[in-house]
């Protein structure tokens, strides 16, 4: 019973603090996401300490990312996905390399070791799937070219991030490095085959037979999403990759959009936990040591990424304003930057200071990018009613 009481109290503190700070953000005409992060900082172990152990909300928050990737996959049939990748592969690879070099150079300029600077550069390569998708209106996400371009760039970055994480895991487990590298290469096609067979010969038949019972459809969809995430993790891939593949496999189903609408509130519940956990995980005692490098890195990414995407997307975005909008929506670091830092803790010459630099810079870009997008472009959480689109 004590464990249950701890969970209930933690959830009470998280959502009460999130509601208070979200109210303040609405009054200040800022993004709600900023309020969630600040709530985590205040109630976390380095704030007033109402939550001493962030593992509970951290574990729950990961579920939000899983649902986000599943819902993203639901709107992308395999044929559409391949078409988008053909459009944006060169752009994604070139811009990722540019961001890596910029982050690497800045970290070296502030006196970090080559290994720490390389890790910093790698963390700068990616934009946030959570920020990018959460701040896209459903109409843009599903029906407009801007949404398609953003999705394809983010998905390619996610694939690169997964490859990077596999490499880091191999380096931190040198005795089994070769198997660690080969396992995902073999597991990905196996996961796709298993998912396709299960969906075609069992899942679709069940959904067709009982599609009038909405509660059953909801339950079966949850089992499918989480089951695929678990299977991917078992095969050496990420939970997120499994959830995304589950969504893509189901995208051709006639009830895909119905499922997306039903899961949206559940996704938002867990994403609030994600941002609060992100704020609560910042070690404020060490912040003064990395404050200036983190500010410089955040400002560099907030400036460089929109500019780079603006020019890189000239041939893909239909108009110059669309290229700028895409650039601003992708103008932050990523939750994958945080995951990479956690995996890299076992590497030589990578200190806690390096990890905090990347974490703080990521949080600052989340805050800055969210504010820019919410104040200037249509989003579901815009303060200006004329920009609010769900």
Backbone torsions as a table, in degrees:
resi	resn	phi	psi	omega
1	UNK	NA	-32.0	-179.6
2	UNK	-62.2	-40.2	179.1
3	UNK	-62.7	-42.3	177.8
4	UNK	-62.6	-40.7	179.3
5	UNK	-62.9	-39.6	178.7
6	UNK	-62.8	-41.9	-179.6
7	UNK	-65.4	-45.2	-179.8
8	UNK	-61.9	-44.8	179.1
9	UNK	-63.1	-42.2	179.3
10	UNK	-61.6	-45.8	178.9
11	UNK	-64.1	-38.8	177.4
12	UNK	-60.6	-46.9	-179.0
13	UNK	-65.0	-42.6	-177.8
14	UNK	-62.2	-50.7	-174.1
15	UNK	-77.7	-28.4	174.5
16	UNK	-67.5	-47.7	178.7
17	UNK	-63.3	-41.6	179.2
18	UNK	-61.7	-40.4	179.8
19	UNK	-65.9	-41.6	180.0
20	UNK	-62.9	-48.8	-177.6
21	UNK	-72.9	-30.8	175.5
22	UNK	-64.0	-39.4	176.4
23	UNK	-60.4	-43.8	178.5
24	UNK	-62.2	-38.7	179.8
25	UNK	-67.0	-37.1	177.7
26	UNK	-63.7	-42.2	177.3
27	UNK	-63.5	-36.3	-178.0
28	UNK	-87.1	0.6	179.4
29	UNK	59.6	46.6	178.4
30	UNK	-120.8	170.9	-178.7
31	UNK	-70.7	140.8	178.6
32	UNK	-61.0	-30.8	-179.1
33	UNK	-58.8	-37.2	178.0
34	UNK	-60.8	-41.1	178.2
35	UNK	-62.8	-39.7	179.4
36	UNK	-63.4	-43.3	-180.0
37	UNK	-65.1	-44.2	179.1
38	UNK	-63.6	-36.6	176.5
39	UNK	-59.6	-43.3	178.7
40	UNK	-63.5	-42.0	178.7
41	UNK	-59.9	-43.6	-175.1
42	UNK	-70.2	-46.1	-175.2
43	UNK	-89.2	-5.9	-177.2
44	UNK	-74.7	179.7	-175.3
45	UNK	-63.8	-24.2	178.4
46	UNK	-101.9	6.8	172.0
47	UNK	-100.9	-121.2	177.9
48	UNK	-88.4	-3.2	170.0
49	UNK	76.7	25.0	176.7
50	UNK	-65.8	-30.7	174.7
51	UNK	-117.0	110.1	-177.2
52	UNK	-86.2	-29.2	-177.5
53	UNK	-121.2	114.0	-176.1
54	UNK	-89.7	3.1	-176.1
55	UNK	-65.5	-33.9	-179.0
56	UNK	-61.7	-53.1	-178.3
57	UNK	-72.1	-28.0	177.4
58	UNK	-64.7	-43.4	179.0
59	UNK	-66.4	-40.9	177.5
60	UNK	-66.6	-36.9	-177.0
61	UNK	-64.2	-32.8	179.7
62	UNK	-60.8	-29.3	178.1
63	UNK	-63.3	-34.3	178.4
64	UNK	-61.8	-40.1	178.0
65	UNK	-65.6	-38.5	178.5
66	UNK	-60.5	-46.9	179.4
67	UNK	-66.2	-36.4	179.4
68	UNK	-61.1	-46.5	-179.7
69	UNK	-68.2	-34.0	176.8
70	UNK	-64.0	-46.7	179.5
71	UNK	-65.0	-35.3	176.7
72	UNK	-62.9	-43.4	179.1
73	UNK	-64.9	-30.4	-178.4
74	UNK	-61.9	-21.2	-178.1
75	UNK	-98.8	4.6	-175.3
76	UNK	-126.8	103.9	172.9
77	UNK	-69.7	155.7	179.5
78	UNK	-54.9	-37.7	-179.6
79	UNK	-65.2	-42.7	179.5
80	UNK	-66.5	-38.0	-179.7
81	UNK	-62.6	-45.1	179.5
82	UNK	-63.2	-40.2	178.6
83	UNK	-62.5	-43.5	-179.9
84	UNK	-65.9	-40.3	-179.8
85	UNK	-62.8	-37.7	178.2
86	UNK	-61.9	-33.4	-178.4
87	UNK	-73.5	-36.6	-165.6
88	UNK	-119.0	3.3	-178.1
89	UNK	-61.1	-49.4	-178.8
90	UNK	-62.0	-42.3	-180.0
91	UNK	-62.6	-45.8	-177.7
92	UNK	-64.3	-43.6	-178.7
93	UNK	-66.5	-42.0	-177.6
94	UNK	-69.5	-43.8	179.6
95	UNK	-68.5	-37.2	178.1
96	UNK	-61.8	-41.2	177.8
97	UNK	-63.8	-41.3	178.3
98	UNK	-61.2	-46.5	-178.9
99	UNK	-65.2	-36.5	178.5
100	UNK	-63.3	-46.2	179.7
101	UNK	-63.6	-39.9	-179.9
102	UNK	-64.7	-46.6	178.2
103	UNK	-64.1	-40.4	178.4
104	UNK	-60.6	-47.8	-179.2
105	UNK	-64.1	-41.1	-179.4
106	UNK	-66.0	-42.5	178.9
107	UNK	-62.5	-40.9	176.3
108	UNK	-62.2	-40.2	-179.5
109	UNK	-62.7	-28.4	178.6
110	UNK	-91.9	10.2	172.2
111	UNK	89.0	12.4	177.3
112	UNK	-77.4	155.0	179.2
113	UNK	-66.6	165.9	-179.7
114	UNK	-61.5	-41.0	179.5
115	UNK	-64.6	-43.7	179.2
116	UNK	-65.7	-39.4	179.7
117	UNK	-66.8	-38.4	178.0
118	UNK	-64.0	-43.0	177.3
119	UNK	-61.8	-41.0	177.8
120	UNK	-61.7	-43.7	178.7
121	UNK	-62.6	-42.9	178.4
122	UNK	-61.7	-41.2	-179.8
123	UNK	-64.8	-24.2	-179.8
124	UNK	-80.9	-10.3	-173.7
125	UNK	-67.2	-26.1	-165.8
126	UNK	-109.8	148.9	171.2
127	UNK	-104.1	160.4	-172.4
128	UNK	-79.6	119.9	173.3
129	UNK	-64.2	-40.1	-177.9
130	UNK	-63.7	-50.5	179.8
131	UNK	-64.8	-46.5	-176.7
132	UNK	-59.4	-44.5	-176.6
133	UNK	-82.3	-39.0	-177.5
134	UNK	-63.5	-32.8	-177.7
135	UNK	-93.3	7.4	174.0
136	UNK	-92.9	126.1	171.9
137	UNK	-60.4	150.6	-178.9
138	UNK	-58.3	-37.1	-179.2
139	UNK	-65.1	-37.1	178.6
140	UNK	-73.1	-41.2	-177.7
141	UNK	-61.9	-40.3	-171.0
142	UNK	-94.8	-28.4	-166.0
143	UNK	-128.2	-1.3	-175.1
144	UNK	-121.2	155.1	-175.5
145	UNK	-63.9	-34.3	178.5
146	UNK	-57.2	-47.0	179.9
147	UNK	-62.6	-39.6	-179.5
148	UNK	-65.0	-43.0	179.9
149	UNK	-64.5	-45.4	-179.5
150	UNK	-61.2	-44.5	-179.9
151	UNK	-60.9	-46.4	-176.5
152	UNK	-65.6	-40.7	177.6
153	UNK	-63.8	-45.6	-178.6
154	UNK	-63.9	-40.0	-178.7
155	UNK	-67.7	-41.2	176.6
156	UNK	-63.5	-40.2	176.2
157	UNK	-62.8	-39.2	178.4
158	UNK	-61.5	-40.7	178.3
159	UNK	-64.3	-41.2	176.6
160	UNK	-63.4	-42.0	180.0
161	UNK	-62.3	-40.5	178.5
162	UNK	-63.9	-41.0	177.0
163	UNK	-62.6	-40.7	177.8
164	UNK	-62.7	-44.1	-179.6
165	UNK	-64.2	-37.0	176.3
166	UNK	-62.4	-43.2	179.0
167	UNK	-63.0	-42.0	178.7
168	UNK	-64.5	-41.6	177.9
169	UNK	-61.0	-37.8	178.5
170	UNK	-66.6	-39.3	-179.9
171	UNK	-68.3	-35.5	179.7
172	UNK	-80.0	-10.6	176.8
173	UNK	-127.9	64.9	-170.2
174	UNK	-57.9	-32.9	-176.4
175	UNK	-67.7	-21.1	178.6
176	UNK	-125.9	28.7	-173.8
177	UNK	-59.7	-42.7	-176.5
178	UNK	-63.7	-44.1	179.3
179	UNK	-66.6	-34.1	178.6
180	UNK	-65.6	-32.8	179.2
181	UNK	-78.5	-36.8	-176.6
182	UNK	-76.8	-32.0	-174.8
183	UNK	-56.4	-50.5	179.9
184	UNK	-63.9	-34.3	179.5
185	UNK	-62.9	-35.4	177.9
186	UNK	-83.5	-31.2	-173.9
187	UNK	-74.1	-34.3	-175.3
188	UNK	-61.0	-51.7	176.7
189	UNK	-64.9	-33.7	177.5
190	UNK	-64.0	-43.2	178.6
191	UNK	-62.1	-41.9	-179.5
192	UNK	-63.9	-41.6	-179.9
193	UNK	-65.9	-45.7	179.5
194	UNK	-62.3	-42.9	-179.9
195	UNK	-63.5	-45.2	-179.8
196	UNK	-62.1	-44.0	-178.4
197	UNK	-65.9	-43.8	-179.2
198	UNK	-65.0	-42.1	-178.7
199	UNK	-67.1	-40.3	-175.8
200	UNK	-73.8	-42.1	-170.5
201	UNK	-97.4	-11.4	179.1
202	UNK	-132.0	-55.0	-172.7
203	UNK	-61.7	-50.5	-178.3
204	UNK	-62.8	-36.7	179.1
205	UNK	-65.5	-41.0	177.9
206	UNK	-66.3	-42.8	179.9
207	UNK	-65.7	-39.1	178.6
208	UNK	-66.9	-38.9	-177.2
209	UNK	-71.3	-35.9	-173.3
210	UNK	-124.0	30.4	-175.3
211	UNK	-68.3	-13.6	177.8
212	UNK	-79.3	-16.4	-179.5
213	UNK	-95.8	95.1	-172.4
214	UNK	-63.2	-35.1	179.5
215	UNK	-63.2	-39.1	178.6
216	UNK	-67.6	-41.1	178.2
217	UNK	-60.2	-44.1	178.7
218	UNK	-61.4	-46.1	-178.8
219	UNK	-64.7	-45.2	-178.8
220	UNK	-65.4	-37.0	178.7
221	UNK	-64.9	-43.2	177.1
222	UNK	-60.3	-44.6	179.6
223	UNK	-62.3	-41.1	179.3
224	UNK	-63.2	-48.3	-179.1
225	UNK	-61.0	-53.6	-176.0
226	UNK	-69.9	-35.7	178.1
227	UNK	-63.4	-42.4	178.1
228	UNK	-67.2	-36.6	176.9
229	UNK	-62.4	-44.5	179.1
230	UNK	-64.9	-41.4	-179.6
231	UNK	-63.5	-41.7	178.3
232	UNK	-61.7	-43.5	178.8
233	UNK	-62.6	-40.3	178.9
234	UNK	-63.3	-32.7	-178.6
235	UNK	-87.4	6.1	176.6
236	UNK	93.9	6.7	176.3
237	UNK	-99.6	-175.0	179.4
238	UNK	-91.3	156.7	173.4
239	UNK	-56.4	-42.0	-176.1
240	UNK	-62.9	-39.1	178.9
241	UNK	-63.3	-41.5	178.4
242	UNK	-64.0	-42.8	179.9
243	UNK	-65.4	-41.6	179.0
244	UNK	-62.9	-43.5	179.3
245	UNK	-63.9	-37.2	176.7
246	UNK	-59.9	-40.1	178.6
247	UNK	-68.5	-44.1	-179.6
248	UNK	-61.8	-42.1	-179.1
249	UNK	-63.2	-34.3	-179.1
250	UNK	-87.0	-6.0	-171.3
251	UNK	-61.6	-28.1	-179.4
252	UNK	-80.3	-8.4	-179.6
253	UNK	-69.1	141.8	-179.7
254	UNK	-66.3	-15.7	-179.3
255	UNK	-103.1	15.4	-177.0
256	UNK	-60.1	-45.6	-178.3
257	UNK	-70.4	-32.3	175.0
258	UNK	-62.3	-42.8	179.0
259	UNK	-63.7	-41.8	-179.0
260	UNK	-60.0	-42.5	179.9
261	UNK	-67.2	-37.3	-179.4
262	UNK	-69.9	-31.5	-176.4
263	UNK	-88.7	-10.5	-175.3
264	UNK	-59.3	-46.0	178.1
265	UNK	-62.3	-36.5	179.1
266	UNK	-65.8	-40.7	176.6
267	UNK	-60.5	-46.4	-178.5
268	UNK	-62.5	-36.6	177.7
269	UNK	-57.4	-48.5	-177.1
270	UNK	-74.3	-29.9	179.9
271	UNK	-71.0	-31.2	171.8
272	UNK	-59.0	-44.4	177.2
273	UNK	-60.0	-39.1	-179.1
274	UNK	-60.2	-48.8	-176.2
275	UNK	-71.3	-35.7	175.8
276	UNK	-65.4	-43.0	178.5
277	UNK	-63.1	-35.7	178.0
278	UNK	-62.0	-45.8	178.1
279	UNK	-66.6	-40.2	-178.1
280	UNK	-67.8	-23.7	-177.5
281	UNK	-83.0	-4.4	179.4
282	UNK	-76.0	124.9	177.7
283	UNK	-83.5	97.0	-175.1
284	UNK	-67.3	-23.3	179.4
285	UNK	-64.1	-30.8	-178.0
286	UNK	-96.5	-6.6	-176.4
287	UNK	-56.2	-42.5	-179.7
288	UNK	-56.8	-28.5	-178.5
289	UNK	-70.0	-27.0	-175.4
290	UNK	-122.3	11.0	-173.1
291	UNK	-60.4	-50.3	-176.0
292	UNK	-69.3	-44.8	174.6
293	UNK	-59.9	-38.6	-179.6
294	UNK	-67.1	-42.1	177.3
295	UNK	-62.1	-43.5	179.8
296	UNK	-63.9	-42.5	179.9
297	UNK	-65.8	-43.0	179.5
298	UNK	-62.6	-45.4	179.5
299	UNK	-64.2	-38.0	178.0
300	UNK	-61.6	-46.4	-178.8
301	UNK	-69.3	-39.6	-179.6
302	UNK	-65.6	-25.2	178.6
303	UNK	-92.5	-46.5	-173.8
304	UNK	-70.2	-42.2	-174.2
305	UNK	-63.4	-48.6	177.3
306	UNK	-60.0	-39.9	179.5
307	UNK	-65.1	-45.4	-178.4
308	UNK	-62.6	-45.5	179.9
309	UNK	-68.6	-33.3	178.6
310	UNK	-57.2	-45.4	-177.8
311	UNK	-84.0	-33.6	-179.4
312	UNK	-68.9	-28.5	-174.9
313	UNK	-95.8	11.9	-177.4
314	UNK	-57.2	-37.1	-178.1
315	UNK	-87.9	-8.7	-177.1
316	UNK	-104.9	-48.4	176.3
317	UNK	-69.5	142.0	-172.8
318	UNK	-73.6	-28.8	179.6
319	UNK	-137.9	164.2	177.9
320	UNK	-62.3	-44.0	176.8
321	UNK	-58.2	-36.0	177.8
322	UNK	-67.0	-37.3	177.2
323	UNK	-64.4	-42.5	177.3
324	UNK	-64.0	-44.7	-179.7
325	UNK	-60.4	-43.9	178.0
326	UNK	-60.9	-41.8	178.9
327	UNK	-61.4	-44.5	179.4
328	UNK	-67.4	-37.2	-179.9
329	UNK	-70.0	-22.0	178.8
330	UNK	-103.7	12.1	-170.3
331	UNK	-88.3	45.2	177.8
332	UNK	-143.3	171.4	172.0
333	UNK	-82.2	-174.4	-165.6
334	UNK	-127.9	158.6	170.1
335	UNK	-62.0	-25.7	174.5
336	UNK	-66.8	-28.4	174.5
337	UNK	-59.6	-39.2	179.1
338	UNK	-70.4	-42.2	179.9
339	UNK	-63.8	-38.3	179.4
340	UNK	-64.2	-39.9	-179.6
341	UNK	-64.6	-38.5	179.4
342	UNK	-63.5	-41.1	179.6
343	UNK	-68.4	-29.8	-173.8
344	UNK	-83.1	-1.7	-177.9
345	UNK	-59.0	-27.5	-178.8
346	UNK	-85.1	-1.9	-178.4
347	UNK	-82.3	149.3	177.2
348	UNK	-67.5	149.4	177.5
349	UNK	65.9	13.2	175.2
350	UNK	-111.3	106.1	-173.9
351	UNK	-98.0	172.2	176.5
352	UNK	-63.6	-29.3	177.7
353	UNK	-63.9	-41.9	177.3
354	UNK	-62.2	-43.3	179.8
355	UNK	-61.5	-43.9	-179.0
356	UNK	-67.1	-36.6	176.6
357	UNK	-55.5	-48.7	-178.2
358	UNK	-67.5	-42.5	179.5
359	UNK	-61.2	-47.5	-177.2
360	UNK	-66.7	-42.4	178.0
361	UNK	-62.2	-39.5	178.6
362	UNK	-62.3	-46.5	179.8
363	UNK	-62.2	-42.3	-179.8
364	UNK	-63.8	-38.6	177.2
365	UNK	-70.2	-34.2	174.5
366	UNK	-58.2	-47.6	-177.4
367	UNK	-65.7	-49.0	-177.6
368	UNK	-65.3	-46.0	-178.7
369	UNK	-65.1	-43.0	179.4
370	UNK	-60.5	-42.7	-180.0
371	UNK	-63.3	-43.8	-179.5
372	UNK	-61.8	-47.1	-176.6
373	UNK	-67.8	-45.2	-176.9
374	UNK	-64.0	-34.2	-177.3
375	UNK	-83.6	-14.9	-172.5
376	UNK	-124.6	-17.9	-174.4
377	UNK	-131.8	157.7	178.2
378	UNK	-61.9	129.9	176.4
379	UNK	-145.6	160.3	176.1
380	UNK	-68.0	-19.0	-175.7
381	UNK	-115.0	21.2	-179.4
382	UNK	-64.0	142.5	177.2
383	UNK	-78.1	-37.3	178.2
384	UNK	-74.3	119.4	-179.0
385	UNK	-56.0	-30.5	-178.9
386	UNK	-70.4	-18.0	179.6
387	UNK	-104.6	-3.0	-175.3
388	UNK	-81.1	116.9	177.8
389	UNK	-132.9	129.4	179.9
390	UNK	-94.5	NA	NA
